[in-house]
Amino acid sequence: MVIEVGTNRKPVCDFLLVINSNCGVRQGGILSPMLFSIYMDDLIKQLRLSGYGAYLGSLFVGSILYADDVCLISGSCFGLQRMFDICTKYGVIWDISFNPANSHLATGAVK
């Protein structure tokens, strides 16, 4: 992957910064969504098999992933914590970091 500072028409600065990377996928690349899906499939399986996520009938809806976002849904705070623990362990194994500043929690009750 090559990252260039500046544009073809009018450079933003007077220098060119080239960084070579031997890992990861190019952001916006045609294969990026498919490779991300393959990469995260095991996490979804682990969350589903944990038994803590939400279900609609027999359909697991406890984890929704889109681009680089993960949404965890559980019927209890305890279950949500267990799901978060699963994500944390998965992140350690596969070198994924979750940003606490971009993490949010919402709770609700059904009357």
LUMSERO-364019 format. One record per atom (N, C-alpha, C): residue in one letter; y, x, z; chain; atom name; residue number from 0. Coordinates in nm, 3 decimals, m for minus. Layout:
// residues N
+--------+---------+---------+---------+-------+-------+-------+
: torlum :      c2 :      c1 :      c3 : torba : zakol : mivex :
+--------+---------+---------+---------+-------+-------+-------+
:      A :       Y :       X :       Z :     A :    CA :   NUM :
...
+--------+---------+---------+---------+-------+-------+-------+
//
This chain:
// residues 111
+--------+---------+---------+---------+-------+-------+-------+
: torlum :      c2 :      c1 :      c3 : torba : zakol : mivex :
+--------+---------+---------+---------+-------+-------+-------+
:      M :  m0.116 :   0.085 :   0.000 :     A :     N :     0 :
:      M :   0.000 :   0.000 :   0.000 :     A :    CA :     0 :
:      M :   0.123 :   0.090 :   0.000 :     A :     C :     0 :
:      V :   0.221 :   0.053 :  m0.077 :     A :     N :     1 :
:      V :   0.344 :   0.128 :  m0.084 :     A :    CA :     1 :
:      V :   0.459 :   0.037 :  m0.043 :     A :     C :     1 :
:      I :   0.539 :   0.080 :   0.052 :     A :     N :     2 :
:      I :   0.656 :   0.005 :   0.095 :     A :    CA :     2 :
:      I :   0.778 :   0.083 :   0.048 :     A :     C :     2 :
:      E :   0.861 :   0.020 :  m0.031 :     A :     N :     3 :
:      E :   0.979 :   0.085 :  m0.083 :     A :    CA :     3 :
:      E :   1.103 :   0.021 :  m0.026 :     A :     C :     3 :
:      V :   1.195 :   0.103 :   0.021 :     A :     N :     4 :
:      V :   1.323 :   0.053 :   0.069 :     A :    CA :     4 :
:      V :   1.418 :   0.057 :  m0.050 :     A :     C :     4 :
:      G :   1.474 :  m0.057 :  m0.086 :     A :     N :     5 :
:      G :   1.561 :  m0.064 :  m0.202 :     A :    CA :     5 :
:      G :   1.502 :  m0.157 :  m0.306 :     A :     C :     5 :
:      T :   1.578 :  m0.186 :  m0.411 :     A :     N :     6 :
:      T :   1.532 :  m0.272 :  m0.518 :     A :    CA :     6 :
:      T :   1.544 :  m0.199 :  m0.650 :     A :     C :     6 :
:      N :   1.489 :  m0.258 :  m0.756 :     A :     N :     7 :
:      N :   1.496 :  m0.195 :  m0.887 :     A :    CA :     7 :
:      N :   1.638 :  m0.197 :  m0.943 :     A :     C :     7 :
:      R :   1.715 :  m0.298 :  m0.914 :     A :     N :     8 :
:      R :   1.849 :  m0.310 :  m0.971 :     A :    CA :     8 :
:      R :   1.953 :  m0.229 :  m0.894 :     A :     C :     8 :
:      K :   1.968 :  m0.260 :  m0.766 :     A :     N :     9 :
:      K :   2.071 :  m0.195 :  m0.685 :     A :    CA :     9 :
:      K :   2.009 :  m0.152 :  m0.552 :     A :     C :     9 :
:      P :   1.996 :  m0.021 :  m0.529 :     A :     N :    10 :
:      P :   1.934 :   0.024 :  m0.404 :     A :    CA :    10 :
:      P :   2.015 :  m0.018 :  m0.282 :     A :     C :    10 :
:      V :   1.942 :  m0.051 :  m0.175 :     A :     N :    11 :
:      V :   2.004 :  m0.086 :  m0.049 :     A :    CA :    11 :
:      V :   2.052 :   0.041 :   0.022 :     A :     C :    11 :
:      C :   1.982 :   0.149 :  m0.003 :     A :     N :    12 :
:      C :   2.018 :   0.276 :   0.059 :     A :    CA :    12 :
:      C :   1.994 :   0.389 :  m0.039 :     A :     C :    12 :
:      D :   2.024 :   0.512 :   0.002 :     A :     N :    13 :
:      D :   2.015 :   0.627 :  m0.086 :     A :    CA :    13 :
:      D :   1.879 :   0.696 :  m0.085 :     A :     C :    13 :
:      F :   1.781 :   0.642 :  m0.013 :     A :     N :    14 :
:      F :   1.652 :   0.710 :  m0.005 :     A :    CA :    14 :
:      F :   1.539 :   0.611 :  m0.029 :     A :     C :    14 :
:      L :   1.424 :   0.665 :  m0.057 :     A :     N :    15 :
:      L :   1.304 :   0.586 :  m0.081 :     A :    CA :    15 :
:      L :   1.202 :   0.624 :   0.025 :     A :     C :    15 :
:      L :   1.150 :   0.527 :   0.097 :     A :     N :    16 :
:      L :   1.050 :   0.550 :   0.201 :     A :    CA :    16 :
:      L :   0.916 :   0.502 :   0.148 :     A :     C :    16 :
:      V :   0.820 :   0.589 :   0.137 :     A :     N :    17 :
:      V :   0.688 :   0.554 :   0.090 :     A :    CA :    17 :
:      V :   0.589 :   0.573 :   0.204 :     A :     C :    17 :
:      I :   0.515 :   0.468 :   0.234 :     A :     N :    18 :
:      I :   0.415 :   0.473 :   0.341 :     A :    CA :    18 :
:      I :   0.281 :   0.435 :   0.280 :     A :     C :    18 :
:      N :   0.185 :   0.523 :   0.287 :     A :     N :    19 :
:      N :   0.051 :   0.494 :   0.237 :     A :    CA :    19 :
:      N :  m0.033 :   0.439 :   0.351 :     A :     C :    19 :
:      S :  m0.108 :   0.334 :   0.322 :     A :     N :    20 :
:      S :  m0.194 :   0.272 :   0.423 :     A :    CA :    20 :
:      S :  m0.335 :   0.263 :   0.367 :     A :     C :    20 :
:      N :  m0.432 :   0.299 :   0.449 :     A :     N :    21 :
:      N :  m0.572 :   0.294 :   0.407 :     A :    CA :    21 :
:      N :  m0.646 :   0.175 :   0.467 :     A :     C :    21 :
:      C :  m0.574 :   0.086 :   0.535 :     A :     N :    22 :
:      C :  m0.641 :  m0.030 :   0.594 :     A :    CA :    22 :
:      C :  m0.550 :  m0.152 :   0.583 :     A :     C :    22 :
:      G :  m0.608 :  m0.268 :   0.605 :     A :     N :    23 :
:      G :  m0.531 :  m0.391 :   0.599 :     A :    CA :    23 :
:      G :  m0.524 :  m0.446 :   0.458 :     A :     C :    23 :
:      V :  m0.460 :  m0.560 :   0.445 :     A :     N :    24 :
:      V :  m0.441 :  m0.622 :   0.314 :     A :    CA :    24 :
:      V :  m0.292 :  m0.638 :   0.289 :     A :     C :    24 :
:      R :  m0.257 :  m0.641 :   0.164 :     A :     N :    25 :
:      R :  m0.118 :  m0.654 :   0.126 :     A :    CA :    25 :
:      R :  m0.069 :  m0.795 :   0.156 :     A :     C :    25 :
:      Q :   0.044 :  m0.806 :   0.224 :     A :     N :    26 :
:      Q :   0.101 :  m0.937 :   0.252 :     A :    CA :    26 :
:      Q :   0.142 :  m1.001 :   0.120 :     A :     C :    26 :
:      G :   0.099 :  m1.125 :   0.098 :     A :     N :    27 :
:      G :   0.130 :  m1.194 :  m0.025 :     A :    CA :    27 :
:      G :   0.032 :  m1.165 :  m0.137 :     A :     C :    27 :
:      G :  m0.066 :  m1.078 :  m0.111 :     A :     N :    28 :
:      G :  m0.166 :  m1.046 :  m0.212 :     A :    CA :    28 :
:      G :  m0.254 :  m1.166 :  m0.242 :     A :     C :    28 :
:      I :  m0.306 :  m1.171 :  m0.362 :     A :     N :    29 :
:      I :  m0.386 :  m1.287 :  m0.405 :     A :    CA :    29 :
:      I :  m0.514 :  m1.303 :  m0.322 :     A :     C :    29 :
:      L :  m0.568 :  m1.194 :  m0.272 :     A :     N :    30 :
:      L :  m0.691 :  m1.202 :  m0.192 :     A :    CA :    30 :
:      L :  m0.665 :  m1.216 :  m0.043 :     A :     C :    30 :
:      S :  m0.540 :  m1.201 :   0.000 :     A :     N :    31 :
:      S :  m0.509 :  m1.203 :   0.143 :     A :    CA :    31 :
:      S :  m0.559 :  m1.328 :   0.215 :     A :     C :    31 :
:      P :  m0.534 :  m1.450 :   0.165 :     A :     N :    32 :
:      P :  m0.582 :  m1.569 :   0.238 :     A :    CA :    32 :
:      P :  m0.734 :  m1.573 :   0.251 :     A :     C :    32 :
:      M :  m0.806 :  m1.536 :   0.144 :     A :     N :    33 :
:      M :  m0.952 :  m1.538 :   0.148 :     A :    CA :    33 :
:      M :  m1.005 :  m1.433 :   0.246 :     A :     C :    33 :
:      L :  m0.949 :  m1.314 :   0.242 :     A :     N :    34 :
:      L :  m0.993 :  m1.209 :   0.333 :     A :    CA :    34 :
:      L :  m0.962 :  m1.243 :   0.479 :     A :     C :    34 :
:      F :  m0.846 :  m1.308 :   0.503 :     A :     N :    35 :
:      F :  m0.812 :  m1.352 :   0.638 :     A :    CA :    35 :
:      F :  m0.914 :  m1.455 :   0.686 :     A :     C :    35 :
:      S :  m0.953 :  m1.547 :   0.599 :     A :     N :    36 :
:      S :  m1.051 :  m1.650 :   0.636 :     A :    CA :    36 :
:      S :  m1.185 :  m1.587 :   0.673 :     A :     C :    36 :
:      I :  m1.227 :  m1.489 :   0.596 :     A :     N :    37 :
:      I :  m1.354 :  m1.421 :   0.626 :     A :    CA :    37 :
:      I :  m1.342 :  m1.347 :   0.759 :     A :     C :    37 :
:      Y :  m1.229 :  m1.281 :   0.779 :     A :     N :    38 :
:      Y :  m1.203 :  m1.201 :   0.899 :     A :    CA :    38 :
:      Y :  m1.205 :  m1.288 :   1.025 :     A :     C :    38 :
:      M :  m1.151 :  m1.409 :   1.016 :     A :     N :    39 :
:      M :  m1.136 :  m1.495 :   1.133 :     A :    CA :    39 :
:      M :  m1.249 :  m1.596 :   1.150 :     A :     C :    39 :
:      D :  m1.342 :  m1.603 :   1.055 :     A :     N :    40 :
:      D :  m1.449 :  m1.701 :   1.061 :     A :    CA :    40 :
:      D :  m1.533 :  m1.688 :   1.188 :     A :     C :    40 :
:      D :  m1.564 :  m1.567 :   1.228 :     A :     N :    41 :
:      D :  m1.644 :  m1.547 :   1.350 :     A :    CA :    41 :
:      D :  m1.571 :  m1.595 :   1.475 :     A :     C :    41 :
:      L :  m1.439 :  m1.580 :   1.477 :     A :     N :    42 :
:      L :  m1.362 :  m1.631 :   1.592 :     A :    CA :    42 :
:      L :  m1.375 :  m1.783 :   1.599 :     A :     C :    42 :
:      I :  m1.361 :  m1.850 :   1.487 :     A :     N :    43 :
:      I :  m1.374 :  m1.996 :   1.485 :     A :    CA :    43 :
:      I :  m1.513 :  m2.037 :   1.532 :     A :     C :    43 :
:      K :  m1.616 :  m1.966 :   1.487 :     A :     N :    44 :
:      K :  m1.753 :  m1.996 :   1.531 :     A :    CA :    44 :
:      K :  m1.768 :  m1.979 :   1.682 :     A :     C :    44 :
:      Q :  m1.714 :  m1.869 :   1.736 :     A :     N :    45 :
:      Q :  m1.723 :  m1.846 :   1.880 :     A :    CA :    45 :
:      Q :  m1.652 :  m1.956 :   1.959 :     A :     C :    45 :
:      L :  m1.535 :  m1.997 :   1.911 :     A :     N :    46 :
:      L :  m1.461 :  m2.104 :   1.979 :     A :    CA :    46 :
:      L :  m1.538 :  m2.235 :   1.972 :     A :     C :    46 :
:      R :  m1.595 :  m2.267 :   1.857 :     A :     N :    47 :
:      R :  m1.671 :  m2.391 :   1.842 :     A :    CA :    47 :
:      R :  m1.794 :  m2.392 :   1.932 :     A :     C :    47 :
:      L :  m1.865 :  m2.280 :   1.936 :     A :     N :    48 :
:      L :  m1.988 :  m2.272 :   2.016 :     A :    CA :    48 :
:      L :  m1.961 :  m2.266 :   2.166 :     A :     C :    48 :
:      S :  m1.839 :  m2.235 :   2.206 :     A :     N :    49 :
:      S :  m1.807 :  m2.227 :   2.349 :     A :    CA :    49 :
:      S :  m1.813 :  m2.364 :   2.416 :     A :     C :    49 :
:      G :  m1.792 :  m2.470 :   2.341 :     A :     N :    50 :
:      G :  m1.795 :  m2.605 :   2.396 :     A :    CA :    50 :
:      G :  m1.665 :  m2.648 :   2.464 :     A :     C :    50 :
:      Y :  m1.559 :  m2.566 :   2.457 :     A :     N :    51 :
:      Y :  m1.435 :  m2.598 :   2.527 :     A :    CA :    51 :
:      Y :  m1.330 :  m2.666 :   2.441 :     A :     C :    51 :
:      G :  m1.340 :  m2.660 :   2.311 :     A :     N :    52 :
:      G :  m1.237 :  m2.715 :   2.225 :     A :    CA :    52 :
:      G :  m1.245 :  m2.865 :   2.208 :     A :     C :    52 :
:      A :  m1.146 :  m2.918 :   2.138 :     A :     N :    53 :
:      A :  m1.140 :  m3.062 :   2.114 :     A :    CA :    53 :
:      A :  m1.227 :  m3.101 :   1.994 :     A :     C :    53 :
:      Y :  m1.274 :  m3.224 :   1.996 :     A :     N :    54 :
:      Y :  m1.357 :  m3.277 :   1.887 :     A :    CA :    54 :
:      Y :  m1.303 :  m3.414 :   1.846 :     A :     C :    54 :
:      L :  m1.312 :  m3.442 :   1.717 :     A :     N :    55 :
:      L :  m1.292 :  m3.577 :   1.664 :     A :    CA :    55 :
:      L :  m1.428 :  m3.623 :   1.618 :     A :     C :    55 :
:      G :  m1.492 :  m3.706 :   1.699 :     A :     N :    56 :
:      G :  m1.632 :  m3.739 :   1.671 :     A :    CA :    56 :
:      G :  m1.715 :  m3.614 :   1.687 :     A :     C :    56 :
:      S :  m1.784 :  m3.573 :   1.581 :     A :     N :    57 :
:      S :  m1.862 :  m3.449 :   1.587 :     A :    CA :    57 :
:      S :  m1.790 :  m3.333 :   1.517 :     A :     C :    57 :
:      L :  m1.667 :  m3.354 :   1.473 :     A :     N :    58 :
:      L :  m1.591 :  m3.250 :   1.403 :     A :    CA :    58 :
:      L :  m1.509 :  m3.168 :   1.502 :     A :     C :    58 :
:      F :  m1.531 :  m3.036 :   1.502 :     A :     N :    59 :
:      F :  m1.457 :  m2.947 :   1.591 :     A :    CA :    59 :
:      F :  m1.315 :  m2.929 :   1.538 :     A :     C :    59 :
:      V :  m1.217 :  m2.961 :   1.621 :     A :     N :    60 :
:      V :  m1.075 :  m2.942 :   1.585 :     A :    CA :    60 :
:      V :  m1.004 :  m2.861 :   1.694 :     A :     C :    60 :
:      G :  m1.080 :  m2.782 :   1.767 :     A :     N :    61 :
:      G :  m1.025 :  m2.706 :   1.879 :     A :    CA :    61 :
:      G :  m0.948 :  m2.582 :   1.838 :     A :     C :    61 :
:      S :  m0.961 :  m2.539 :   1.713 :     A :     N :    62 :
:      S :  m0.883 :  m2.424 :   1.666 :     A :    CA :    62 :
:      S :  m0.839 :  m2.451 :   1.522 :     A :     C :    62 :
:      I :  m0.710 :  m2.440 :   1.503 :     A :     N :    63 :
:      I :  m0.652 :  m2.458 :   1.370 :     A :    CA :    63 :
:      I :  m0.583 :  m2.326 :   1.336 :     A :     C :    63 :
:      L :  m0.621 :  m2.267 :   1.224 :     A :     N :    64 :
:      L :  m0.564 :  m2.140 :   1.182 :     A :    CA :    64 :
:      L :  m0.496 :  m2.157 :   1.048 :     A :     C :    64 :
:      Y :  m0.376 :  m2.102 :   1.037 :     A :     N :    65 :
:      Y :  m0.303 :  m2.102 :   0.911 :     A :    CA :    65 :
:      Y :  m0.221 :  m1.975 :   0.903 :     A :     C :    65 :
:      A :  m0.237 :  m1.903 :   0.793 :     A :     N :    66 :
:      A :  m0.171 :  m1.773 :   0.775 :     A :    CA :    66 :
:      A :  m0.203 :  m1.686 :   0.896 :     A :     C :    66 :
:      D :  m0.103 :  m1.645 :   0.973 :     A :     N :    67 :
:      D :  m0.132 :  m1.561 :   1.090 :     A :    CA :    67 :
:      D :  m0.111 :  m1.637 :   1.220 :     A :     C :    67 :
:      D :  m0.118 :  m1.770 :   1.213 :     A :     N :    68 :
:      D :  m0.100 :  m1.854 :   1.332 :     A :    CA :    68 :
:      D :  m0.233 :  m1.913 :   1.377 :     A :     C :    68 :
:      V :  m0.249 :  m1.922 :   1.507 :     A :     N :    69 :
:      V :  m0.369 :  m1.982 :   1.566 :     A :    CA :    69 :
:      V :  m0.324 :  m2.088 :   1.665 :     A :     C :    69 :
:      C :  m0.379 :  m2.209 :   1.651 :     A :     N :    70 :
:      C :  m0.350 :  m2.318 :   1.744 :     A :    CA :    70 :
:      C :  m0.480 :  m2.354 :   1.815 :     A :     C :    70 :
:      L :  m0.479 :  m2.347 :   1.947 :     A :     N :    71 :
:      L :  m0.596 :  m2.383 :   2.028 :     A :    CA :    71 :
:      L :  m0.573 :  m2.518 :   2.092 :     A :     C :    71 :
:      I :  m0.673 :  m2.605 :   2.083 :     A :     N :    72 :
:      I :  m0.662 :  m2.742 :   2.137 :     A :    CA :    72 :
:      I :  m0.783 :  m2.768 :   2.226 :     A :     C :    72 :
:      S :  m0.756 :  m2.809 :   2.349 :     A :     N :    73 :
:      S :  m0.864 :  m2.837 :   2.443 :     A :    CA :    73 :
:      S :  m0.826 :  m2.956 :   2.530 :     A :     C :    73 :
:      G :  m0.926 :  m3.022 :   2.584 :     A :     N :    74 :
:      G :  m0.903 :  m3.137 :   2.670 :     A :    CA :    74 :
:      G :  m0.866 :  m3.100 :   2.813 :     A :     C :    74 :
:      S :  m0.871 :  m2.971 :   2.848 :     A :     N :    75 :
:      S :  m0.837 :  m2.929 :   2.984 :     A :    CA :    75 :
:      S :  m0.771 :  m2.792 :   2.982 :     A :     C :    75 :
:      C :  m0.695 :  m2.764 :   3.086 :     A :     N :    76 :
:      C :  m0.633 :  m2.632 :   3.100 :     A :    CA :    76 :
:      C :  m0.740 :  m2.525 :   3.119 :     A :     C :    76 :
:      F :  m0.846 :  m2.558 :   3.190 :     A :     N :    77 :
:      F :  m0.956 :  m2.464 :   3.210 :     A :    CA :    77 :
:      F :  m1.018 :  m2.428 :   3.075 :     A :     C :    77 :
:      G :  m1.046 :  m2.528 :   2.992 :     A :     N :    78 :
:      G :  m1.104 :  m2.504 :   2.861 :     A :    CA :    78 :
:      G :  m1.012 :  m2.422 :   2.772 :     A :     C :    78 :
:      L :  m0.883 :  m2.452 :   2.778 :     A :     N :    79 :
:      L :  m0.786 :  m2.376 :   2.700 :     A :    CA :    79 :
:      L :  m0.784 :  m2.230 :   2.743 :     A :     C :    79 :
:      Q :  m0.792 :  m2.204 :   2.872 :     A :     N :    80 :
:      Q :  m0.796 :  m2.066 :   2.922 :     A :    CA :    80 :
:      Q :  m0.921 :  m1.995 :   2.875 :     A :     C :    80 :
:      R :  m1.036 :  m2.064 :   2.878 :     A :     N :    81 :
:      R :  m1.160 :  m2.002 :   2.829 :     A :    CA :    81 :
:      R :  m1.149 :  m1.970 :   2.680 :     A :     C :    81 :
:      M :  m1.087 :  m2.058 :   2.602 :     A :     N :    82 :
:      M :  m1.068 :  m2.034 :   2.458 :     A :    CA :    82 :
:      M :  m0.975 :  m1.915 :   2.436 :     A :     C :    82 :
:      F :  m0.870 :  m1.906 :   2.516 :     A :     N :    83 :
:      F :  m0.778 :  m1.793 :   2.506 :     A :    CA :    83 :
:      F :  m0.850 :  m1.663 :   2.539 :     A :     C :    83 :
:      D :  m0.938 :  m1.666 :   2.640 :     A :     N :    84 :
:      D :  m1.017 :  m1.548 :   2.676 :     A :    CA :    84 :
:      D :  m1.105 :  m1.504 :   2.559 :     A :     C :    84 :
:      I :  m1.164 :  m1.600 :   2.489 :     A :     N :    85 :
:      I :  m1.247 :  m1.570 :   2.372 :     A :    CA :    85 :
:      I :  m1.163 :  m1.502 :   2.265 :     A :     C :    85 :
:      C :  m1.043 :  m1.554 :   2.241 :     A :     N :    86 :
:      C :  m0.953 :  m1.494 :   2.141 :     A :    CA :    86 :
:      C :  m0.913 :  m1.352 :   2.182 :     A :     C :    86 :
:      T :  m0.887 :  m1.332 :   2.310 :     A :     N :    87 :
:      T :  m0.848 :  m1.201 :   2.360 :     A :    CA :    87 :
:      T :  m0.960 :  m1.099 :   2.338 :     A :     C :    87 :
:      K :  m1.082 :  m1.138 :   2.373 :     A :     N :    88 :
:      K :  m1.197 :  m1.047 :   2.352 :     A :    CA :    88 :
:      K :  m1.218 :  m1.017 :   2.204 :     A :     C :    88 :
:      Y :  m1.204 :  m1.119 :   2.120 :     A :     N :    89 :
:      Y :  m1.217 :  m1.101 :   1.976 :     A :    CA :    89 :
:      Y :  m1.109 :  m1.005 :   1.925 :     A :     C :    89 :
:      G :  m0.989 :  m1.019 :   1.978 :     A :     N :    90 :
:      G :  m0.880 :  m0.932 :   1.939 :     A :    CA :    90 :
:      G :  m0.904 :  m0.787 :   1.977 :     A :     C :    90 :
:      V :  m0.964 :  m0.764 :   2.093 :     A :     N :    91 :
:      V :  m0.994 :  m0.627 :   2.136 :     A :    CA :    91 :
:      V :  m1.098 :  m0.565 :   2.042 :     A :     C :    91 :
:      I :  m1.199 :  m0.642 :   2.007 :     A :     N :    92 :
:      I :  m1.306 :  m0.591 :   1.920 :     A :    CA :    92 :
:      I :  m1.252 :  m0.560 :   1.781 :     A :     C :    92 :
:      W :  m1.170 :  m0.650 :   1.725 :     A :     N :    93 :
:      W :  m1.125 :  m0.637 :   1.586 :     A :    CA :    93 :
:      W :  m0.982 :  m0.586 :   1.573 :     A :     C :    93 :
:      D :  m0.925 :  m0.535 :   1.680 :     A :     N :    94 :
:      D :  m0.791 :  m0.475 :   1.679 :     A :    CA :    94 :
:      D :  m0.683 :  m0.574 :   1.632 :     A :     C :    94 :
:      I :  m0.689 :  m0.695 :   1.690 :     A :     N :    95 :
:      I :  m0.589 :  m0.797 :   1.664 :     A :    CA :    95 :
:      I :  m0.505 :  m0.812 :   1.790 :     A :     C :    95 :
:      S :  m0.374 :  m0.810 :   1.776 :     A :     N :    96 :
:      S :  m0.290 :  m0.830 :   1.893 :     A :    CA :    96 :
:      S :  m0.220 :  m0.965 :   1.882 :     A :     C :    96 :
:      F :  m0.219 :  m1.037 :   1.992 :     A :     N :    97 :
:      F :  m0.150 :  m1.165 :   1.999 :     A :    CA :    97 :
:      F :  m0.018 :  m1.143 :   2.070 :     A :     C :    97 :
:      N :   0.089 :  m1.191 :   2.014 :     A :     N :    98 :
:      N :   0.223 :  m1.169 :   2.068 :     A :    CA :    98 :
:      N :   0.255 :  m1.276 :   2.172 :     A :     C :    98 :
:      P :   0.264 :  m1.239 :   2.300 :     A :     N :    99 :
:      P :   0.297 :  m1.337 :   2.405 :     A :    CA :    99 :
:      P :   0.433 :  m1.403 :   2.385 :     A :     C :    99 :
:      A :   0.527 :  m1.333 :   2.323 :     A :     N :   100 :
:      A :   0.661 :  m1.390 :   2.300 :     A :    CA :   100 :
:      A :   0.656 :  m1.504 :   2.200 :     A :     C :   100 :
:      N :   0.554 :  m1.506 :   2.115 :     A :     N :   101 :
:      N :   0.540 :  m1.613 :   2.016 :     A :    CA :   101 :
:      N :   0.433 :  m1.714 :   2.055 :     A :     C :   101 :
:      S :   0.387 :  m1.708 :   2.179 :     A :     N :   102 :
:      S :   0.283 :  m1.799 :   2.226 :     A :    CA :   102 :
:      S :   0.345 :  m1.912 :   2.307 :     A :     C :   102 :
:      H :   0.291 :  m2.032 :   2.291 :     A :     N :   103 :
:      H :   0.345 :  m2.150 :   2.360 :     A :    CA :   103 :
:      H :   0.228 :  m2.234 :   2.411 :     A :     C :   103 :
:      L :   0.256 :  m2.311 :   2.514 :     A :     N :   104 :
:      L :   0.156 :  m2.398 :   2.574 :     A :    CA :   104 :
:      L :   0.214 :  m2.537 :   2.590 :     A :     C :   104 :
:      A :   0.138 :  m2.634 :   2.550 :     A :     N :   105 :
:      A :   0.180 :  m2.775 :   2.569 :     A :    CA :   105 :
:      A :   0.063 :  m2.849 :   2.634 :     A :     C :   105 :
:      T :   0.095 :  m2.933 :   2.730 :     A :     N :   106 :
:      T :  m0.007 :  m3.016 :   2.795 :     A :    CA :   106 :
:      T :   0.034 :  m3.161 :   2.785 :     A :     C :   106 :
:      G :  m0.062 :  m3.246 :   2.795 :     A :     N :   107 :
:      G :  m0.033 :  m3.389 :   2.788 :     A :    CA :   107 :
:      G :  m0.143 :  m3.469 :   2.856 :     A :     C :   107 :
:      A :  m0.117 :  m3.594 :   2.879 :     A :     N :   108 :
:      A :  m0.215 :  m3.682 :   2.942 :     A :    CA :   108 :
:      A :  m0.222 :  m3.812 :   2.865 :     A :     C :   108 :
:      V :  m0.341 :  m3.870 :   2.861 :     A :     N :   109 :
:      V :  m0.360 :  m4.000 :   2.798 :     A :    CA :   109 :
:      V :  m0.363 :  m4.105 :   2.905 :     A :     C :   109 :
:      K :  m0.282 :  m4.210 :   2.888 :     A :     N :   110 :
:      K :  m0.278 :  m4.318 :   2.988 :     A :    CA :   110 :
:      K :  m0.358 :  m4.436 :   2.942 :     A :     C :   110 :
+--------+---------+---------+---------+-------+-------+-------+
//
